[in-house]
Amino acid sequence: MIDSTLEYLYQLHNRGIKLGLENINKILHECDEPHNKFKSIHLAGTNGKGSTASIIAKILQNAGLKVGLYTSPHLLNFNERIRINGLTISNDEIINFTKKHRNFFEKHSITFFEATTAMAFNYFRKNNVDIAIVETGLGGRLDSTNVLSPIHTIITEIDFDHTHLLGDSVEEITAEKCGIIKNSVPNTTINTKSNIAEIIEKFSKKQNTKTNYIDKEKINLIEHKTSSLHLKFKDKIYILPQAGSFQAENAVLAIETIKNEFENISDSQIQEGLDQWFWPGRMQQMEEDIFYDVAHNSSGISVLSSDLFHIYNKKPIGLVVMKNDKIRPEIIDLFKDKFEELIISTIQSKDILSEKDINSNKGLKNFQFINSLYDALELIKNKKFDGPKVIFGSHYVAKQVYNYFDFSFDKGNI
């Protein structure tokens, strides 16, 4: 039954992405306005939303709160998107919600993300969460999650993403993300570049609120290994049980937000929460010297490759599968400059770069192309190389990667 339910939900993707709040307000009204029945923290941004949200959720959970977490996309199973205290929503909950509202979905042409957002909010209300940590799906201003009245908003790192929907400049994209900033609700951000910070500040003033700007330069990395990260911020040392220098910024965003909103949570409770935290698909070690990361834009790929170089003192060999709307000139430059060798592969999906797309792109033709992802994984795994190897790009390949390495990341609790 779950398979047919998920098949129905996934085919709602055919209705595309509808930016706007009219539909989500209709379905939430049908569900008796669940989004008004719990507290929330709302995140927008290009990179780090999921990691930051999950760190906040884990720390608050460790401090004794009942915490909902809504993130996207999933890596292996739909259920990952909706969690309470780390546990995923059950198949029965998904089936029952979809069955109950299916006629409404059809009548009002509800999209996939609108349906799943309503499902998440209904589930959080039903289970009386103390707070929900919610990341936007796309953008901010017109994203379905932007019906919330949060106690705090967060703008994670902004980069080029979904330019066909959000705008062709980083300033336009920033303005869309800033749509989540609410009247008199505190906001925290890691963005301090002047062209981005000016727009955030403009929206803050317009909404009569204050933004806490975290200066990346004041986050000091003390030690960075393949499976841990030690950082120092405001004279406090924190340890993350996961690699990736970008996680330092995400952790500080989470910690600063918690310190502003939950003064009773101590530094020791924060560290205990960090000790228990795990977020898959981010510089995740699959085997010795082989990593998997969902980095898919210039900022993410640049940091990933630099981190691996910093740890190993060698450029990585990369295997990439990318969505066809992500390839920009600066990404092709990174492929050339930051990798010892790069292999491009593909999967059967209208959204993924195909062999035809690659052959028609002058900048990509210089890289090795292997049509079969399995064959590409075999090649990179067995390649003799005394440096790091990394598989990265689209979330769409997660299942194949985890299956190939016989790796189960989610035993039901994150």
C-alpha positions as CSV (number, residue, x, y, z in Angstrom):
1,M,0.0,0.0,0.0
2,I,2.8,2.4,0.8
3,D,4.3,1.9,-2.7
4,S,1.1,2.9,-4.5
5,T,0.6,5.9,-2.1
6,L,4.1,7.1,-2.8
7,E,3.7,6.5,-6.5
8,Y,0.6,8.7,-6.4
9,L,2.4,11.5,-4.4
10,Y,5.4,11.4,-6.7
11,Q,3.2,11.8,-9.8
12,L,2.1,15.1,-8.3
13,H,5.5,16.3,-9.4
14,N,4.0,16.4,-12.9
15,R,2.1,19.5,-11.8
16,G,5.4,21.2,-11.5
17,I,6.5,23.8,-9.0
18,K,3.9,26.4,-8.2
19,L,5.4,29.3,-6.3
20,G,2.7,30.9,-4.2
21,L,0.8,30.4,-1.0
22,E,-2.8,30.1,-2.3
23,N,-2.8,26.3,-2.6
24,I,-1.0,25.6,0.6
25,N,-3.4,27.8,2.5
26,K,-6.4,25.9,1.0
27,I,-5.1,22.5,2.0
28,L,-4.0,23.7,5.5
29,H,-7.5,25.2,6.0
30,E,-8.9,21.8,5.1
31,C,-6.6,20.3,7.8
32,D,-7.8,22.8,10.4
33,E,-4.8,25.1,10.2
34,P,-2.2,22.8,11.8
35,H,0.7,25.3,11.2
36,N,-0.8,27.7,13.7
37,K,-0.7,25.1,16.5
38,F,3.1,24.7,17.1
39,K,6.2,26.9,17.5
40,S,8.7,26.8,14.7
41,I,12.1,27.9,13.5
42,H,12.2,28.6,9.7
43,L,15.3,28.3,7.5
44,A,16.0,29.5,3.9
45,G,19.2,29.6,2.0
46,T,21.1,27.7,-0.7
47,N,23.6,25.6,1.2
48,G,23.4,24.1,4.7
49,K,19.7,24.3,5.4
50,G,19.3,20.6,6.2
51,S,22.5,20.3,8.3
52,T,21.6,23.5,10.3
53,A,18.0,22.4,10.8
54,S,19.1,18.9,12.0
55,I,21.7,20.3,14.4
56,I,19.1,22.6,16.0
57,A,16.7,19.7,16.2
58,K,19.2,17.3,17.8
59,I,20.4,19.9,20.4
60,L,16.8,20.8,21.4
61,Q,15.8,17.1,21.5
62,N,18.8,16.4,23.8
63,A,17.6,19.3,26.0
64,G,14.2,17.5,26.5
65,L,12.0,19.1,23.9
66,K,9.7,17.2,21.5
67,V,11.0,18.4,18.1
68,G,9.6,18.1,14.6
69,L,12.0,18.3,11.6
70,Y,10.9,18.9,8.0
71,T,13.6,18.8,5.4
72,S,14.0,18.0,1.7
73,P,14.8,16.3,-0.5
74,H,15.2,12.8,0.9
75,L,18.1,10.5,0.1
76,L,16.6,7.0,0.2
77,N,13.0,7.1,1.6
78,F,10.3,9.7,1.5
79,N,9.7,9.2,5.2
80,E,13.1,10.9,6.0
81,R,11.5,14.3,5.2
82,I,9.3,14.3,8.2
83,R,10.6,13.4,11.7
84,I,9.8,13.8,15.3
85,N,12.8,13.4,17.7
86,G,14.7,11.8,14.9
87,L,12.2,9.1,14.1
88,T,10.7,9.2,10.6
89,I,7.0,9.4,9.9
90,S,5.4,5.9,9.6
91,N,4.1,4.4,6.4
92,D,0.6,4.3,7.9
93,E,0.6,8.0,8.6
94,I,1.6,8.7,5.0
95,I,-1.1,6.4,3.7
96,N,-3.9,7.7,5.9
97,F,-3.2,11.4,5.3
98,T,-3.0,10.9,1.5
99,K,-6.1,8.8,1.4
100,K,-8.1,11.3,3.5
101,H,-7.1,14.3,1.3
102,R,-6.6,12.7,-2.1
103,N,-9.9,14.1,-3.5
104,F,-8.9,17.6,-2.3
105,F,-5.5,17.3,-3.9
106,E,-7.2,16.5,-7.2
107,K,-9.9,19.1,-7.0
108,H,-7.4,21.9,-6.2
109,S,-4.4,20.6,-8.3
110,I,-2.2,20.4,-5.2
111,T,1.5,19.8,-6.0
112,F,3.9,17.3,-4.4
113,F,5.6,19.8,-2.1
114,E,2.3,21.4,-1.1
115,A,0.9,18.0,-0.2
116,T,4.0,16.9,1.8
117,T,4.2,20.2,3.6
118,A,0.6,19.9,4.7
119,M,1.3,16.3,5.8
120,A,4.3,17.4,7.9
121,F,2.5,20.2,9.6
122,N,-0.5,18.0,10.3
123,Y,1.8,15.3,11.8
124,F,3.5,17.9,14.0
125,R,0.2,19.2,15.3
126,K,-1.2,15.8,15.8
127,N,1.8,14.8,17.9
128,N,1.9,18.0,19.9
129,V,5.6,18.9,19.1
130,D,7.1,21.6,21.3
131,I,8.7,23.1,18.2
132,A,9.3,22.3,14.5
133,I,12.4,23.1,12.6
134,V,11.4,23.7,9.0
135,E,13.5,24.3,5.9
136,T,12.1,25.9,2.8
137,G,11.9,23.7,-0.3
138,L,12.8,26.4,-2.8
139,G,13.3,30.1,-2.3
140,G,11.4,31.6,0.6
141,R,8.9,34.3,-0.2
142,L,6.6,32.0,-2.2
143,D,7.6,28.7,-0.7
144,S,4.8,26.5,0.7
145,T,6.4,26.6,4.1
146,N,6.2,30.4,4.3
147,V,2.8,30.2,6.0
148,L,4.5,29.7,9.3
149,S,4.7,32.3,12.1
150,P,8.2,31.3,13.4
151,I,9.9,32.4,16.6
152,H,13.2,32.7,14.7
153,T,14.3,32.7,11.0
154,I,17.6,31.7,9.6
155,I,19.2,32.5,6.2
156,T,22.0,30.0,5.5
157,E,24.7,30.6,2.9
158,I,23.3,31.9,-0.4
159,D,24.7,30.9,-3.8
160,F,23.3,30.5,-7.4
161,D,20.5,27.9,-7.4
162,H,17.2,27.5,-9.2
163,T,18.0,30.6,-11.3
164,H,15.1,29.8,-13.7
165,L,12.7,30.4,-10.8
166,L,14.5,32.6,-8.3
167,G,16.4,35.1,-10.5
168,D,19.6,35.3,-12.5
169,S,21.6,37.3,-9.9
170,V,22.6,36.4,-6.4
171,E,20.9,39.6,-5.3
172,E,17.6,38.5,-6.8
173,I,18.0,35.1,-5.2
174,T,18.7,36.7,-1.8
175,A,15.6,38.8,-2.0
176,E,13.5,35.7,-2.6
177,K,15.1,33.9,0.4
178,C,14.5,37.0,2.6
179,G,10.8,36.5,2.1
180,I,10.8,34.3,5.2
181,I,11.9,37.2,7.5
182,K,8.8,38.2,9.6
183,N,7.8,41.3,11.4
184,S,9.6,41.6,14.8
185,V,10.9,38.0,14.5
186,P,14.7,37.7,15.1
187,N,16.8,36.5,12.1
188,T,20.3,34.9,12.0
189,T,22.5,34.6,9.0
190,I,26.0,33.6,7.9
191,N,26.0,35.9,4.9
192,T,28.2,38.9,5.4
193,K,29.3,39.7,1.8
194,S,28.2,43.3,1.3
195,N,25.9,42.7,-1.8
196,I,24.0,40.0,0.1
197,A,24.1,41.5,3.6
198,E,22.7,44.8,2.3
199,I,19.6,43.1,1.0
200,I,19.1,41.1,4.2
201,E,19.5,44.3,6.2
202,K,16.9,46.0,4.0
203,F,14.4,43.3,4.6
204,S,15.2,43.3,8.4
205,K,14.5,47.0,8.7
206,K,11.4,46.7,6.6
207,Q,10.1,43.9,9.0
208,N,11.2,45.9,12.1
209,T,13.5,43.2,13.3
210,K,17.2,42.6,14.0
211,T,19.5,40.2,12.1
212,N,22.4,38.6,13.9
213,Y,25.3,38.5,11.3
214,I,27.8,35.7,12.0
215,D,31.2,36.5,10.8
216,K,32.7,33.4,9.2
217,E,36.2,34.8,9.8
218,K,35.6,34.4,13.5
219,I,34.9,30.7,13.3
220,N,38.3,29.0,13.8
221,L,38.9,25.4,12.7
222,I,41.2,23.8,15.3
223,E,41.3,20.3,13.8
224,H,39.8,18.7,10.7
225,K,39.9,14.9,10.2
226,T,38.0,12.5,8.0
227,S,35.4,11.9,10.7
228,S,35.4,14.9,13.0
229,L,35.7,18.7,13.2
230,H,36.9,20.8,16.1
231,L,35.9,24.5,16.0
232,K,36.2,27.5,18.2
233,F,33.7,30.4,18.3
234,K,33.4,33.1,20.9
235,D,36.0,31.4,23.1
236,K,34.1,28.1,23.1
237,I,35.3,24.9,21.6
238,Y,32.8,22.6,19.9
239,I,33.3,19.1,18.4
240,L,31.3,17.8,15.5
241,P,31.4,14.0,14.8
242,Q,31.4,14.6,11.0
243,A,33.9,16.1,8.5
244,G,33.3,19.1,6.3
245,S,34.5,22.7,7.2
246,F,31.1,24.0,6.0
247,Q,29.5,22.2,9.0
248,A,31.3,24.6,11.3
249,E,29.3,27.4,9.8
250,N,26.1,25.4,10.0
251,A,26.8,24.4,13.7
252,V,27.5,28.1,14.7
253,L,24.3,29.2,13.0
254,A,22.4,26.5,15.0
255,I,24.2,27.3,18.3
256,E,23.7,31.1,17.9
257,T,20.0,30.6,17.2
258,I,19.6,28.3,20.2
259,K,21.5,30.7,22.5
260,N,19.2,33.5,21.4
261,E,16.0,31.6,21.9
262,F,16.7,29.1,24.6
263,E,18.8,30.7,27.3
264,N,18.3,27.8,29.7
265,I,20.2,25.4,27.4
266,S,23.8,25.1,28.5
267,D,27.0,24.7,26.5
268,S,27.3,21.1,27.8
269,Q,23.8,20.3,26.6
270,I,24.7,21.8,23.2
271,Q,27.9,19.7,23.0
272,E,25.9,16.6,24.0
273,G,23.5,17.3,21.2
274,L,26.3,17.7,18.7
275,D,27.8,14.4,19.9
276,Q,24.6,12.7,18.9
277,W,24.2,14.5,15.5
278,F,24.6,12.8,12.2
279,W,23.5,14.1,8.8
280,P,24.1,11.7,5.8
281,G,25.4,12.6,2.3
282,R,27.6,15.4,3.5
283,M,31.3,14.5,3.2
284,Q,30.2,11.1,4.4
285,Q,33.0,8.5,4.5
286,M,31.8,5.4,2.6
287,E,35.1,3.5,2.7
288,E,38.6,4.5,3.6
289,D,39.5,7.6,1.4
290,I,36.1,7.4,-0.4
291,F,33.5,10.0,0.4
292,Y,29.9,10.9,-0.7
293,D,28.5,14.4,-0.8
294,V,25.5,16.0,-2.3
295,A,27.4,19.2,-3.2
296,H,25.9,20.5,-6.4
297,N,26.6,24.2,-6.8
298,S,29.8,26.2,-7.0
299,S,30.1,27.0,-3.3
300,G,29.4,23.5,-2.1
301,I,31.8,21.9,-4.7
302,S,34.6,24.4,-4.0
303,V,34.5,23.8,-0.2
304,L,34.2,20.0,-0.6
305,S,37.3,19.8,-2.9
306,S,39.3,22.3,-0.7
307,D,38.5,20.3,2.5
308,L,39.7,17.0,0.9
309,F,42.8,18.8,-0.3
310,H,43.4,20.2,3.2
311,I,43.1,16.8,4.9
312,Y,45.1,14.7,2.3
313,N,47.3,17.4,0.8
314,K,46.2,16.1,-2.6
315,K,43.5,17.0,-5.1
316,P,40.6,14.5,-5.1
317,I,39.5,12.2,-7.9
318,G,35.8,13.0,-8.4
319,L,32.8,11.2,-9.8
320,V,29.9,13.6,-10.5
321,V,26.2,13.2,-11.6
322,M,24.6,16.6,-11.9
323,K,21.1,18.0,-12.6
324,N,21.0,19.7,-16.0
325,D,20.0,23.1,-14.5
326,K,23.1,23.2,-12.3
327,I,25.9,23.4,-14.8
328,R,27.3,26.9,-14.8
329,P,30.7,28.1,-16.2
330,E,32.2,28.5,-12.7
331,I,31.3,24.9,-11.9
332,I,33.1,23.7,-15.0
333,D,36.1,25.8,-13.9
334,L,36.0,24.0,-10.5
335,F,36.0,20.6,-12.3
336,K,39.2,21.6,-14.1
337,D,41.0,23.3,-11.3
338,K,40.1,21.4,-8.1
339,F,40.2,17.8,-9.2
340,E,43.1,15.5,-10.0
341,E,40.7,13.7,-12.4
342,L,37.0,14.0,-12.9
343,I,34.5,11.4,-14.2
344,I,31.0,12.3,-15.3
345,S,28.2,9.8,-15.2
346,T,24.4,9.8,-15.5
347,I,21.2,8.0,-14.6
348,Q,17.8,7.7,-16.4
349,S,16.1,11.0,-15.4
350,K,14.9,13.9,-17.5
351,D,16.4,16.2,-14.8
352,I,20.0,14.7,-15.0
353,L,22.7,15.7,-17.5
354,S,22.6,13.0,-20.2
355,E,25.4,11.9,-22.6
356,K,23.7,14.2,-25.2
357,D,23.8,17.2,-22.9
358,I,27.4,16.6,-22.0
359,N,28.5,16.2,-25.7
360,S,26.8,19.4,-26.6
361,N,28.6,21.4,-23.8
362,K,32.1,22.4,-25.0
363,G,33.3,22.7,-21.4
364,L,32.3,19.2,-20.3
365,K,33.6,17.2,-23.3
366,N,37.1,17.3,-21.9
367,F,36.1,15.0,-19.0
368,Q,35.8,11.2,-19.0
369,F,32.1,10.1,-19.4
370,I,30.8,6.7,-18.3
371,N,27.2,6.1,-19.0
372,S,26.6,3.4,-16.4
373,L,26.8,4.8,-12.8
374,Y,27.6,1.3,-11.6
375,D,30.6,1.1,-13.9
376,A,31.7,4.6,-12.9
377,L,31.5,3.6,-9.2
378,E,33.6,0.5,-9.9
379,L,36.2,2.5,-11.7
380,I,36.6,5.1,-8.9
381,K,36.6,2.5,-6.2
382,N,39.2,0.3,-7.8
383,K,41.4,3.1,-9.1
384,K,44.9,3.1,-7.6
385,F,45.3,6.5,-6.0
386,D,46.8,7.5,-2.7
387,G,44.6,10.5,-2.2
388,P,40.9,11.1,-1.6
389,K,38.1,10.1,-3.9
390,V,34.6,11.7,-3.8
391,I,31.2,10.9,-5.4
392,F,29.1,14.1,-5.5
393,G,26.3,16.0,-7.2
394,S,22.6,15.3,-7.3
395,H,20.6,13.7,-4.4
396,Y,19.0,11.5,-7.1
397,V,22.0,9.0,-7.0
398,A,22.0,8.5,-3.3
399,K,20.1,5.1,-3.4
400,Q,22.6,3.7,-6.0
401,V,25.6,5.0,-4.1
402,Y,24.4,3.5,-0.7
403,N,23.4,0.2,-2.4
404,Y,26.8,0.0,-4.1
405,F,28.7,0.5,-0.9
406,D,26.1,-1.7,1.0
407,F,25.8,1.2,3.4
408,S,22.7,1.8,5.5
409,F,22.7,5.3,7.0
410,D,19.2,5.4,8.5
411,K,18.1,2.9,11.0
412,G,15.0,5.0,11.6
413,N,16.6,7.6,13.8
414,I,18.7,10.7,12.9
